[in-house]
Amino acid sequence: MAKWKLTVRNGSDVNRQGYDDLEEAVEASRLLAKGIVAEGPMDRVQSLRDFEPAQQIKARIEIAGKGLLRPPTAGVDIHGDGSLQAFEGAVVRKPLPSGSVKEVFDSIRQSLS
C-alpha cells in the first residue's frame, strides 16, 4: 500500500496515484503542474460578476500521507493565469511560500517532511 496519495483535480477530471516515496510524489506533482501551466491561460468568465484568470483555480494538485487524524497534506493551486499558490492542510488550508515552481515544490516537500 502506498504511503503517499497524489490527487490531481484539473477541471472536472480527478486522478489519483499512489507513491511509496515522498520525493517521487513531489517530482510527479511538479511535472504535472508544469504541464498544466503549459496548457496556457484560462479565459475571463462573465457571470453575475467578472472573474479574471488570476481569480480562477484551473487545477489543484494535492499530496496526502497516511494517518487517521490529520494526515500530512500539502499541495498547490494553479490559477487561470498560470500562477501557483502552495498550501498545507486538508480542511483548513494554510498558504505556504510561493514563487517559482522550484520554490513552490520545495515548500511543499518541506511541509510534508
N, C-alpha and C positions, 0 to 999 in steps of 0.2 A: 504494500500500500504506500502511495506517495506521501512524502512529508509536507510538500508544498502544492497548493492548488492555484493555478493561474486561470483567471476568468477574464475574458475579453468580451465587452459589450460594444459592438460597432453598429450603430443604427439599431435595427431590430434584431440583428444576429447576436447570439450569445454562444460562445465556445469556451470549453473548459479543458485544461490539460493538467496532468499531474507530473511533478518532478520530485526526485529524491534529494537533489542538491539545490540549495538556495541560489548559488551562483548561476546554475543553469536556468532557473526560473527568471532571475533578473535579466540575464542576457537574452532569453527568449522574449521577454516583455519589451526590452529595449528595441530589438529588431522589429517587433510588431508595431511599436509606436512610430518608429522611423517610416515604416511602410504606410501607416495610416496618414501621417503628416504629408508624405509624398503624394497622396491622392489629390491634394490641393484643397483650397479653402471651400467652405460652405457658402451658400448664397444667403443673402439677407432674407429674413422671414417677416412677412407683414400679416398681423392678425389683429387683435384688439389694440396691440401696440407693436412697434417695430423691434425686432431682435437682430442686432448686428452679429456677424460671425463670432466675434470675441465673446459674446454673451451666451453662445450656444455650446453645448457639450457634444462633440462629434463622436467620441468614444471614451470608454473607461476601461483601464487595464488594472486588475487588482490581483495581488498575491496574498494568499492566506495560508498560515501554518496550521498545525494541529493543536487542539486544545478544546476542552469542554466549555469553559467560561473564558470569554475574551481571547480567542486565539490571535496571535500576532498577525496584523493585517496592514498592508500599505499598498499604494498604487498611484496611478496618475490619471488625471482627466485631460483629454486632448480637446481643446477648444476649436471652434469652427475656423478660426484664423490660423491654426497651426501651433498656437502657444500651448505650453504644458504647465499643469499645476499638480505637484505631488501632494499626497496626503497620507496620513496614517490613521488607523481606526476603521471599524466596520460600521457601527451605528452612528457614533459621533465622530465626524472626520475632523482631524486637526491638520492644518496646512503645514507642509514641510518646505524647506528652502527650494525654490525653483529657479530656473535659469536655462542653461544649455542642457541638452539631452544628457550629457555626462553628469552634470551636477544633479539633475533630477534623479537619475538612477543610482547615483552614489548616495543620495539622501534616503532613498527607498531601501537600499541594501543596508545602510547603517541602522535604520529604524527597525528592520527585521532581524538583525544580528543579535 
